[in-house]
Amino acid sequence: MSTLMERDSAYVANTYRRFPVEVVSGKGSLLWDTDGKRYIDLGSGIGVTAFGIADDAWQAAVTAQLGRVQHTSNLYYTEPCVALAERLCERTGMKRVFFGNSGAEANECAIKVARKYAAEHKGAEYSTVITLENSFHGRTLTTLAATGQDHFHELFQPLTPGFVHAPANDFAAMEALVAEHKVAGILMECVQGEGGVNSLELKYVRQVAELAAREDIVLMIDEVQTGNGRSGKLYAYEYYGIRPDVVTTAKGLGGGLPLGAAILGEKVADVLGFGDHGSTFGGNPVCCAGAVNVLDRIDDELLADVRRKSLYLFNELIKAKGVKSVSGMGLMIGIETKRPAAEVVAECRENGVLCLTAKHKVRLLPALNIPMELLEEAIAVIKAACAKEDRLCL
C-alpha cells in the first residue's frame, strides 16, 4: 500500500513543499504525528488556529451550528452571519461587513470598493491602487498584482493592471506616486508578514493616512495575518492611531474554518449595492458561528496576555546566541538568524517544535492562548538551534 506522502505526490497538485510530518491529532498547542511524536505548534496553521487545535469552546459552537443548518446561501438570513458582522462593527467602529472565504477574497473586495468609490466620486480614470514593496495580499491574479514582490508575478503575466508599489516607510515616494497617478486606494499591511515580519513606522503610517484623507483616497489596511488579536490589539492599525476606510481580515477570525471579511468604514459603507459583489459561501453560518466564539474571547485580558508573551519572546530571543535581530508585533515574530532559517526550522522540527519561515527569517505564530510552560519549552529549543552556528564557528 502506498504511503500517504506517495499518494499526496500522485494526486495532490504539487504546489506545496511540505515538511515530512503527517499530523494525525492535536490539542491546544500540541500536535502528534503517526509515530506518536509530540510537537509544540508555533505556527497555528499560519496564524489560523487562534485558540489552538480542537479547542473545546470553538468546537461546541461549530458543532451546535452544524446540527441546525450548515449552509443556506446568501438568499436568506442566518443569525451567525449577522451576529459576527454586528460584533466586528461594534468592536472597530466600522459600519458594514462583506464576508468571503479567505484573505485574498477580502482584499479583492476592498480593491473593488476603492475603485467603485473613486469612479463615483472622482471619475472612472481614478483606478490606480498603491501598495508597498515587499507586501503580500493574496494569490488571485488581482491580489498578486497588488503584492509588491516581483517573483510572485513572473509566471502569471499579464496580471490585473492598475497597481503600483512604493517602498515602505518612504513617505516622499508615496507622495510622488499619488501625484503621478489617478489613485483610487492605498492598501498596506502594518506588519508585512510574508515579506519578513517587518513593522511599518508609526510616523509613516500616520502620514499616509493623512495623505489619503486629504486626497480622498480609500485607505485599506490588510489585517489578514495581523488581525484578531495576533498583534496584541484586536487589529494592528490600532497601535498607529488611524482609522482606515476598509480593514480586511481572515486567518484567525474563523479559528480553523475558511472565512474572510472586508470591514467597511463610514466613507465606503454604502459603496456596494445589490449585485455589485457576492460569494456563494461568504457568511457561511458554521464558519461564522466559530468566528463569533473566537471574537468573543479576544477580550482585554487575552490581549494583555498576548502582549506579555510577546515581551517575553523579544527579551529571550534578542539576546540569544546566533540571533541577529527580532522583529514583529504581538505573537507574530520574525527571527533573523546567523544560520539559514530553513536549517533552524528543520532542527527545531526534529526536536519537537514546529516553526515557519518568512523570507530569510524564522517566523513564529503560536496560538494566542499557548500555555507559558509550552512557550518556554519551545523557546529553549529554538535558542539551541540558533546557537548551533556560534558553536560551529568556534
C-alpha positions in Angstrom: 0.0 0.0 0.0 1.3 3.4 -0.9 2.3 5.8 1.9 0.3 9.0 2.5 3.2 11.0 1.1 3.3 8.9 -2.0 -0.4 9.3 -2.5 -0.1 13.0 -1.9 2.6 13.2 -4.6 0.4 11.3 -7.0 -2.9 13.0 -6.6 -2.5 16.5 -5.0 -1.3 19.4 -7.1 2.4 19.9 -6.5 2.2 23.4 -5.1 3.5 22.9 -1.6 6.9 21.9 -0.3 5.5 20.0 2.7 7.5 19.2 5.8 7.9 15.4 6.4 5.3 15.3 9.1 1.9 13.6 9.0 -0.3 15.2 11.6 -2.9 12.9 13.0 -4.2 14.6 16.1 -3.7 17.6 18.4 -5.0 19.5 21.3 -4.3 23.2 22.1 -0.7 23.9 21.1 0.3 20.3 20.8 0.3 18.1 17.7 1.1 14.4 17.3 2.3 12.5 14.2 1.7 8.9 13.0 4.6 7.7 15.2 3.2 9.4 18.3 5.9 12.1 18.3 4.8 15.2 20.1 5.3 18.7 18.7 4.8 22.2 20.1 2.9 24.1 17.4 4.3 27.6 16.9 2.7 28.1 13.5 -1.0 27.7 14.3 -1.8 26.8 10.7 -0.1 30.1 9.6 -1.9 32.1 12.1 -5.3 30.4 11.8 -6.0 28.3 14.9 -6.2 31.3 17.3 -7.1 29.2 20.3 -5.2 26.1 19.2 -6.3 22.7 17.9 -9.6 21.1 18.9 -10.5 24.0 21.1 -13.5 22.9 23.2 -15.5 26.2 23.1 -14.9 26.7 19.4 -15.8 23.0 18.7 -19.0 23.4 20.6 -20.1 26.5 18.7 -19.3 24.9 15.4 -21.0 21.6 16.2 -24.1 23.3 17.5 -24.5 25.2 14.3 -23.8 22.1 12.2 -26.8 20.5 13.9 -29.0 23.4 12.9 -28.1 24.3 9.3 -24.7 24.1 7.6 -25.4 26.4 4.6 -28.3 28.3 3.1 -26.7 30.7 0.6 -27.0 34.5 0.9 -30.5 34.5 -0.4 -31.6 34.0 3.2 -30.8 35.4 6.7 -28.8 33.5 9.3 -28.1 34.6 12.8 -24.3 33.7 12.9 -23.6 35.9 9.9 -25.4 38.9 11.2 -24.1 38.4 14.8 -20.5 38.3 13.5 -20.9 41.4 11.3 -22.5 43.2 14.3 -19.6 42.3 16.6 -17.0 43.4 14.1 -18.6 46.7 13.6 -19.1 47.3 17.3 -15.5 46.4 18.1 -14.0 48.5 15.4 -16.4 51.4 14.9 -16.8 50.4 11.3 -20.2 50.3 9.6 -20.7 47.2 7.4 -19.0 43.9 6.6 -18.7 41.8 3.4 -17.9 38.1 4.1 -15.9 35.9 1.7 -13.8 32.8 2.3 -10.2 34.0 2.5 -7.8 36.9 2.9 -7.3 37.2 -0.8 -11.1 37.5 -1.3 -11.3 40.1 1.4 -8.6 42.1 -0.4 -10.3 41.7 -3.7 -13.5 43.1 -2.2 -11.5 46.1 -0.7 -10.0 46.8 -4.1 -13.4 46.7 -5.8 -14.8 49.1 -3.1 -11.9 51.5 -3.6 -12.3 51.6 -7.4 -16.1 51.9 -7.3 -15.9 54.7 -4.7 -13.3 56.6 -6.8 -15.2 56.2 -10.0 -18.4 57.6 -8.4 -16.7 60.5 -6.6 -13.7 61.4 -8.7 -14.1 59.8 -12.1 -13.6 56.4 -13.8 -9.9 57.3 -14.6 -9.1 57.1 -10.8 -8.4 53.4 -10.7 -4.8 53.0 -9.5 -4.1 51.3 -6.2 -0.8 51.8 -4.4 0.6 49.0 -2.3 4.1 48.6 -0.7 7.1 46.8 -1.9 7.6 43.5 -0.1 3.9 43.3 0.6 1.7 40.2 0.2 -2.0 40.4 -0.4 -3.0 37.1 -1.9 -2.7 34.7 -4.8 -5.6 35.6 -7.2 -4.4 37.4 -10.3 -5.6 40.8 -8.8 -4.1 40.3 -5.4 -0.9 39.0 -6.9 -0.8 42.3 -8.9 -1.3 44.1 -5.6 1.5 42.1 -4.0 4.8 44.1 -4.1 7.1 41.2 -4.8 8.3 40.6 -8.4 8.9 36.9 -8.0 5.2 36.2 -7.4 4.4 37.9 -10.7 6.8 36.1 -13.1 4.7 33.1 -14.1 1.3 34.7 -14.4 1.5 37.6 -16.8 -0.4 39.6 -17.7 -1.7 40.5 -14.2 -4.5 42.8 -13.5 -3.4 46.3 -14.4 -3.6 49.4 -12.2 -1.2 48.7 -9.3 2.0 50.5 -8.4 4.3 49.8 -5.5 6.0 52.2 -3.1 9.0 51.5 -0.8 7.8 51.0 2.8 8.5 53.9 5.2 9.4 56.3 2.4 6.6 58.9 2.5 8.2 61.1 -0.2 7.9 58.2 -2.6 4.3 57.7 -1.6 3.5 61.3 -2.2 5.2 61.1 -5.6 3.1 58.2 -6.7 -0.1 59.9 -5.6 0.9 63.0 -7.6 1.8 60.9 -10.7 -1.3 58.6 -10.8 -5.0 58.8 -10.6 -5.2 56.9 -7.3 -8.3 55.1 -6.0 -6.8 53.5 -3.0 -3.8 52.7 -0.8 -3.5 49.1 0.5 -0.9 48.2 3.1 -0.1 45.8 6.0 1.0 47.4 9.3 3.3 44.3 9.7 4.5 42.7 6.4 4.1 39.1 7.3 5.2 37.1 4.3 7.6 39.9 3.5 9.7 39.2 6.5 7.6 40.2 9.6 8.5 43.9 9.2 6.5 46.5 11.1 5.8 49.9 9.4 7.0 53.0 11.2 4.4 55.0 13.2 5.1 58.3 11.6 4.9 56.9 8.1 1.5 55.2 8.7 0.1 58.4 10.1 1.4 60.4 7.2 -0.1 58.0 4.7 -3.4 58.1 6.5 -3.4 61.9 6.4 -2.5 61.9 2.7 -5.3 59.5 1.9 -7.8 61.7 3.8 -6.6 64.8 2.1 -6.7 63.4 -1.4 -10.0 61.4 -0.9 -8.2 58.1 -1.4 -9.6 55.0 0.1 -7.2 53.7 2.8 -7.2 49.9 3.1 -5.4 48.1 5.9 -4.7 44.4 5.3 -5.1 42.6 8.7 -5.3 39.1 7.2 -2.4 37.9 9.4 -2.1 40.7 12.0 -5.7 40.8 12.9 -7.9 39.2 15.5 -5.6 39.6 18.5 -2.4 38.5 16.8 -0.7 41.8 17.3 -1.8 42.3 20.9 -4.6 44.6 19.8 -7.8 43.4 18.1 -6.3 44.9 14.9 -2.7 46.2 14.4 -3.8 49.5 13.0 -5.0 50.5 16.5 -1.3 50.9 17.5 -1.0 53.7 14.9 -3.9 55.8 15.9 -5.5 55.8 12.5 -9.0 55.0 11.2 -8.9 53.0 7.9 -11.7 53.1 5.4 -11.5 49.4 4.9 -10.0 46.7 7.1 -9.5 43.2 5.6 -9.1 40.1 7.7 -9.2 36.3 7.6 -7.0 33.6 9.1 -7.5 33.7 12.9 -11.1 35.0 12.5 -12.5 31.6 11.6 -10.4 29.7 14.0 -9.8 26.9 11.5 -12.6 27.3 9.0 -12.3 29.4 5.9 -13.6 32.9 6.4 -12.6 36.3 5.2 -14.1 39.7 5.9 -13.8 43.2 4.4 -14.9 45.6 7.1 -16.2 48.9 5.6 -15.9 52.3 7.3 -18.4 55.1 7.1 -16.8 56.6 3.9 -17.4 53.5 1.9 -20.2 51.7 3.8 -22.7 52.1 1.1 -20.5 51.8 -2.0 -21.5 48.2 -2.7 -25.1 47.8 -3.8 -27.3 44.9 -4.9 -25.5 42.7 -7.4 -22.1 44.5 -7.1 -20.4 41.7 -5.3 -21.2 38.3 -4.0 -19.9 35.0 -2.6 -21.7 31.6 -2.5 -20.0 30.6 0.8 -19.5 34.1 2.2 -21.0 34.4 5.7 -21.5 30.6 5.9 -23.3 30.0 9.2 -20.9 27.3 10.5 -17.8 29.4 9.8 -19.5 32.5 11.3 -20.6 30.6 14.4 -17.0 29.6 15.0 -15.8 33.2 14.4 -18.3 34.6 16.9 -16.9 32.3 19.5 -13.3 33.4 18.6 -14.1 37.1 18.6 -16.0 37.0 21.9 -12.9 35.5 23.6 -10.5 38.1 22.3 -11.0 40.4 25.2 -8.8 42.9 27.1 -7.4 40.1 29.4 -6.4 37.9 26.5 -4.8 40.8 24.6 -2.8 41.8 27.6 -1.6 38.2 27.9 -0.6 38.3 24.2 1.5 41.4 24.8 3.1 39.9 27.9 4.1 36.8 25.9 5.4 39.0 23.1 7.6 40.8 25.5 8.9 37.5 26.9 9.7 36.3 23.3 11.5 39.5 22.4 13.5 39.6 25.6 14.6 35.9 25.3 15.4 36.0 21.6 17.1 39.3 21.1 19.9 38.3 23.5 20.2 34.7 22.2 23.3 33.4 20.6 23.0 33.1 16.8 20.2 35.7 16.6 20.9 38.8 14.6 17.6 40.6 15.1 14.0 40.1 16.2 11.0 41.8 14.5 7.2 41.8 14.5 4.4 42.6 16.9 2.5 40.6 19.5 2.6 36.9 18.7 3.8 37.5 15.2 7.6 37.2 15.5 10.4 37.2 12.9 13.8 36.0 14.0 16.8 36.8 11.8 19.4 34.1 12.4 23.0 33.6 11.6 22.2 30.1 10.3 19.9 29.8 7.3 16.3 30.0 8.6 15.4 26.7 6.9 18.1 24.9 8.9 16.9 26.3 12.1 13.3 25.3 11.4 14.4 21.8 10.4 16.4 21.3 13.6 13.5 22.6 15.7 11.1 20.2 14.0 13.5 17.3 14.7 13.4 18.4 18.4 9.6 18.7 18.6 8.9 22.3 17.8 7.1 23.4 14.6 8.1 26.9 13.3 7.7 28.7 10.0 9.8 30.9 7.7 9.2 34.3 6.2 11.8 35.3 3.7 15.2 34.8 5.4 13.7 34.7 8.9 12.3 32.1 11.3 8.6 33.0 11.9 6.6 32.3 15.0 2.8 32.4 15.0 1.7 30.5 18.1 -1.9 30.2 19.3 -2.9 33.3 21.3 -3.6 31.2 24.4 -0.5 29.0 24.2 0.4 28.0 27.8 3.5 29.7 29.1 5.2 26.5 30.0 5.0 25.3 26.4 6.2 28.6 25.1 9.2 28.4 27.4 10.0 24.8 26.4 9.7 25.7 22.7 11.9 28.8 23.0 14.7 26.7 24.7 14.7 24.5 21.6 14.7 27.5 19.2 17.6 29.2 21.1 19.6 26.0 21.0 19.1 25.6 17.2 20.1 29.3 16.7 23.2 28.9 18.9 24.5 26.0 16.9 26.0 28.3 14.3 28.0 30.0 17.0 29.4 26.7 18.2 30.3 25.7 14.7 32.3 28.9 14.3 34.5 28.3 17.4 
